Amino acid sequence: MNRSRIPFLLFSISWLCSGCSSDYRYMQSVESRPDCIAKLAPVQFETSWYHASVDVVGNHISGLLLIKNMPDSSYRIVFTNEAGVTFFDFGFSREGTFAVYNVIHKLDKGPVIHTLQQDFELILGLPFRNASYKTWIMNDEVFYGTRQKNGTSYFITTKDCASLRRLELGSARKRKTTVEVTGQGYPRPEKIELRHYVFDMRIKLTRFDKE
């Protein structure tokens, strides 16, 4: 590609996106419900084993994933294959700091690590710990949003606060990532499916009881 055309193409993409409709354009601000926040905000995650399936841009890996709630309220996330080879071993402190204890060479790239960090922060519900919220309603859902450096994290409920619909990370205009939770929900979700909307990536987790 002619390098002189790159700035023009970037400008064109930016200009086109400025006219794109927002995923959040029909949101209406409403008063927060402290009782609903206390009932459904995903602020705890119990130690669980999962069968894990990861599909990213045409590549597939699978194995076993352990989410371990440590005595000091930190978390360890360890993903291995069936032979016991560790794909990655991450840690999240109680204060929210992130640590990489082990990662295979193929995944040891800054953008990959950063994406996985954000993904598991959302899965664990870390943005919602001790958070302050703004609340919106859209269609039949209520969005409880808390600001992050990379956008806004939402936990989304039914209008009547009967159940948690999903978790979501969004920019000012676009949905970036969603986490669907089925079964009994937090603090021990039976099934979790994370989906990216900026690029093609899905993480599917199915909980099992390990002897």
C-alpha positions as CSV (number, residue, x, y, z in Angstrom):
1,M,0.0,0.0,0.0
2,N,1.2,3.5,-0.8
3,R,2.3,5.0,2.6
4,S,1.0,8.4,1.5
5,R,-2.5,7.1,1.4
6,I,-2.5,5.8,5.0
7,P,-3.3,9.1,6.7
8,F,-6.1,9.6,4.2
9,L,-7.5,6.2,4.9
10,L,-7.3,6.7,8.7
11,F,-9.1,10.0,8.3
12,S,-11.8,8.4,6.1
13,I,-12.4,5.6,8.7
14,S,-12.6,8.2,11.5
15,W,-15.0,10.3,9.5
16,L,-17.2,7.3,8.7
17,C,-17.3,6.2,12.3
18,S,-18.2,9.7,13.5
19,G,-21.5,9.1,11.6
20,C,-22.0,5.6,13.1
21,S,-25.0,5.3,15.4
22,S,-24.3,4.7,19.1
23,D,-25.2,1.4,20.8
24,Y,-26.3,3.5,23.8
25,R,-28.3,6.2,22.0
26,Y,-31.6,5.3,23.5
27,M,-30.4,5.3,27.2
28,Q,-32.4,7.4,29.6
29,S,-31.0,8.4,32.9
30,V,-32.8,7.2,36.0
31,E,-32.3,7.0,39.8
32,S,-30.1,4.2,41.0
33,R,-31.7,1.5,43.2
34,P,-29.4,0.7,46.1
35,D,-31.4,-2.5,46.9
36,C,-30.9,-3.7,43.3
37,I,-27.1,-2.9,43.5
38,A,-26.8,-4.8,46.7
39,K,-28.7,-7.8,45.3
40,L,-27.2,-8.2,41.8
41,A,-23.8,-6.4,41.6
42,P,-21.3,-9.2,40.8
43,V,-18.8,-8.3,43.6
44,Q,-17.9,-11.8,44.7
45,F,-16.5,-14.9,42.9
46,E,-16.0,-18.2,44.6
47,T,-13.2,-20.7,43.7
48,S,-14.3,-22.7,40.6
49,W,-12.9,-25.0,37.9
50,Y,-14.0,-24.5,34.3
51,H,-13.7,-26.3,31.0
52,A,-12.4,-23.4,28.8
53,S,-12.7,-22.8,25.1
54,V,-11.0,-19.8,23.5
55,D,-11.5,-18.7,19.9
56,V,-9.6,-15.8,18.6
57,V,-9.3,-14.7,15.0
58,G,-9.5,-18.2,13.6
59,N,-7.4,-19.9,16.3
60,H,-8.8,-22.3,18.9
61,I,-7.4,-23.4,22.3
62,S,-9.1,-25.3,25.0
63,G,-8.2,-26.7,28.5
64,L,-9.0,-26.2,32.1
65,L,-9.2,-22.9,33.9
66,L,-9.1,-22.4,37.6
67,I,-10.4,-19.2,39.2
68,K,-9.1,-19.3,42.8
69,N,-10.3,-16.9,45.5
70,M,-7.3,-16.5,47.8
71,P,-7.4,-16.0,51.6
72,D,-6.4,-12.3,51.2
73,S,-9.3,-11.7,48.7
74,S,-7.0,-11.7,45.7
75,Y,-7.6,-14.0,42.7
76,R,-5.4,-16.4,40.7
77,I,-6.4,-17.3,37.1
78,V,-4.6,-20.4,35.8
79,F,-5.3,-21.8,32.4
80,T,-3.8,-25.2,31.4
81,N,-4.2,-27.8,28.7
82,E,-5.3,-31.4,29.4
83,A,-1.6,-32.4,29.6
84,G,-0.9,-29.8,32.4
85,V,1.0,-27.3,30.3
86,T,0.2,-23.8,31.6
87,F,-1.0,-21.3,29.0
88,F,-1.1,-18.5,31.6
89,D,-1.1,-17.8,35.3
90,F,-2.4,-14.3,36.3
91,G,-3.1,-12.6,39.6
92,F,-5.4,-9.8,40.7
93,S,-4.8,-8.3,44.1
94,R,-7.5,-7.1,46.4
95,E,-6.5,-3.5,45.5
96,G,-6.9,-4.3,41.8
97,T,-3.2,-4.6,40.7
98,F,-2.4,-7.2,38.0
99,A,0.5,-9.7,37.9
100,V,1.7,-12.1,35.3
101,Y,3.2,-15.2,37.0
102,N,3.6,-17.3,33.9
103,V,2.6,-17.1,30.2
104,I,3.5,-19.1,27.1
105,H,5.6,-17.4,24.6
106,K,2.8,-17.3,22.0
107,L,0.7,-15.2,24.3
108,D,3.4,-13.1,25.8
109,K,2.6,-10.0,23.9
110,G,1.6,-6.7,25.4
111,P,-1.8,-6.3,23.6
112,V,-2.7,-9.9,24.3
113,I,-1.9,-9.6,28.0
114,H,-3.8,-6.3,28.3
115,T,-6.9,-7.8,26.6
116,L,-6.9,-10.9,28.8
117,Q,-6.4,-8.6,31.9
118,Q,-9.5,-6.6,30.9
119,D,-11.5,-9.7,30.1
120,F,-10.9,-11.3,33.4
121,E,-11.4,-8.1,35.4
122,L,-14.9,-8.0,33.9
123,I,-15.6,-11.7,34.4
124,L,-14.5,-11.4,38.1
125,G,-16.7,-8.3,38.5
126,L,-13.7,-6.3,39.7
127,P,-14.9,-2.9,38.3
128,F,-18.0,-3.2,40.5
129,R,-16.2,-3.6,43.9
130,N,-16.9,-0.5,46.0
131,A,-18.1,1.3,42.8
132,S,-20.2,4.4,42.4
133,Y,-22.9,4.2,39.8
134,K,-24.8,6.1,37.3
135,T,-28.0,4.4,36.1
136,W,-29.8,4.3,32.8
137,I,-32.8,2.4,31.3
138,M,-33.0,1.2,27.8
139,N,-35.8,-1.0,26.4
140,D,-36.5,-3.6,29.2
141,E,-33.0,-3.4,30.8
142,V,-31.4,-1.3,33.5
143,F,-27.7,-0.3,33.1
144,Y,-25.7,0.3,36.2
145,G,-22.5,1.9,35.0
146,T,-19.2,2.8,36.6
147,R,-16.4,4.7,34.8
148,Q,-13.1,3.0,34.0
149,K,-9.9,4.2,32.3
150,N,-10.9,2.4,29.1
151,G,-14.6,3.2,29.1
152,T,-17.6,2.3,31.3
153,S,-18.3,-1.1,32.9
154,Y,-22.0,-2.0,33.3
155,F,-23.9,-4.7,35.0
156,I,-27.3,-5.0,33.4
157,T,-30.5,-6.2,35.0
158,T,-34.1,-6.7,34.2
159,K,-36.4,-3.8,34.8
160,D,-37.8,-5.4,38.0
161,C,-34.3,-6.3,39.3
162,A,-35.3,-10.0,39.2
163,S,-32.1,-11.1,37.5
164,L,-28.7,-10.1,36.1
165,R,-28.7,-10.1,32.3
166,R,-25.0,-9.6,31.5
167,L,-21.9,-7.5,32.2
168,E,-20.6,-5.1,29.5
169,L,-17.7,-2.8,28.7
170,G,-18.4,0.0,26.4
171,S,-16.8,3.2,25.0
172,A,-18.8,6.4,24.8
173,R,-20.6,5.1,21.6
174,K,-19.9,1.4,21.2
175,R,-20.2,-1.9,23.0
176,K,-16.8,-3.4,23.3
177,T,-17.2,-6.6,25.4
178,T,-20.0,-8.5,26.9
179,V,-20.1,-11.3,29.5
180,E,-23.2,-13.5,29.5
181,V,-23.8,-15.6,32.7
182,T,-26.2,-18.5,32.8
183,G,-27.2,-20.9,35.6
184,Q,-27.2,-19.8,39.2
185,G,-25.0,-16.7,38.5
186,Y,-22.6,-15.1,40.8
187,P,-20.7,-15.9,43.0
188,R,-20.4,-19.3,41.3
189,P,-21.5,-18.9,37.6
190,E,-22.2,-22.2,35.9
191,K,-21.6,-20.9,32.4
192,I,-19.8,-17.8,31.2
193,E,-19.4,-16.5,27.7
194,L,-17.3,-13.5,26.9
195,R,-17.6,-11.9,23.5
196,H,-15.5,-9.1,21.9
197,Y,-17.2,-6.8,19.4
198,V,-14.1,-4.9,18.3
199,F,-12.5,-8.0,16.9
200,D,-13.3,-11.7,16.7
201,M,-12.7,-13.3,20.1
202,R,-14.9,-15.5,22.4
203,I,-14.1,-17.2,25.7
204,K,-16.6,-19.9,26.9
205,L,-16.3,-21.3,30.4
206,T,-18.4,-24.3,31.8
207,R,-18.0,-25.0,35.5
208,F,-17.4,-28.5,36.8
209,D,-16.7,-30.0,40.2
210,K,-13.1,-31.3,40.4
211,E,-12.4,-34.2,42.7
